[in-house]
Amino acid sequence: MLLVVLSPRAELDLIEGEAYYEFQSAGLGRRFIQEVNAALGALSSFYYLPIQYSNVRIKQVKVFPFLIHYVINLDKGIIEVDTIMHARRDSPLNDYGLPRN
């Protein structure tokens, strides 16, 4: 089992995603955090998903259209999460699930 470590960017993604969903409906932001935490917890044991690009692997968050981009660092015994981004690139939402400006 590896330790999952979020980058500052991933932490910001999480905060912004929570804020967006909470604005949409009370309690939905909390559910978003729960689903992301469940996906991150699953990564600590089941992390060998296929490499998508530059040693980066991607795990989908259930229920919400977000993808966790991460790299496995076996030397340090950690999973480094780079970003947690919205999966719909051609949407009116940006990578964080927030309305585009």
N, C-alpha and C positions, 0 to 999 in steps of 0.2 A: 504494500500500500504506500502510495506516494502522497506527500503534502501538496495541496493545491495553493498556489500563491497568485494573488491578483496584482497586475500592474496598476499604477495610478490611473492609467487610461481605462482599464477594465472597471475599476472602482467608480470612476466618473460615469461610465456607460450604465452601470447598475443604478446609480443614484438618479440619473436622468430618465432611465426607463421606468423606474418606480414612480417618479414624479409625474410622468406622462400618463401612466395607467391610473394613478390615484386621481388625477384631474378628470379622467374619463368617467370614473365611478369609484365611490368611496369603498375602500377595502381591496380594490383590484391591484393597487400598487403592492400591497402586502402579499397578495397571491403571486404576483410576478416575482417578488423576492424569494418566496418559498419554492417556486418552480426552478428558478435559477440555482438556488442552493441545493435542491435535489439533484440537478444535473451536475453541479460541481462535486457533490458528494459521490455520485456514481463514477466520476472521472478518477477519483483517488484509487479505485480498485480496477476499473475497466477503462484503461486509457489508450490502448493500442488500436485506435481507429485509423483508417488509411490517411496517409499524408496527402494534403490537398495542394500545397504550394510551399516552397522553401522550408521544409521540415515542419510546417504548421499543419495541425490536425484540427478538425472542426466537429463539435458536438452540438446537436440541436437541442434547444430547450423545449420540453413538452408544453403544449397548450399555447404558448406565446411564440411568435415568429422571430425568435432571436437565435443567433448562433454564437457559440463560445469558440474562439480561436485560441489555440494553445500549442505549446511546445513541451516535449518531455525532456527533462534534464536528469538523466540517471546518475550522473556524477554527483550532483547535489541532492538527489533523491526528491526532486520536486517536479510539479507540473506548473509551468509558468503560463498563466492566462494573459494574453496580450490584449484582447478586446472581447466585448460581448455586444455584438452588433445586430441591428435589425436585418432580417433576411431579404426583405423586398427592396431591391435597389431601384426599381422603376415605379415607385409609389410616391404619393405626396409626402411621405415621411422620410426623414433623413436616416442615417445609419443608427441613430439612437431611438428611433420610433417617434421622434418629435416632428411637428410640421416643418416643412422646408420654408426658408425665408424667401 
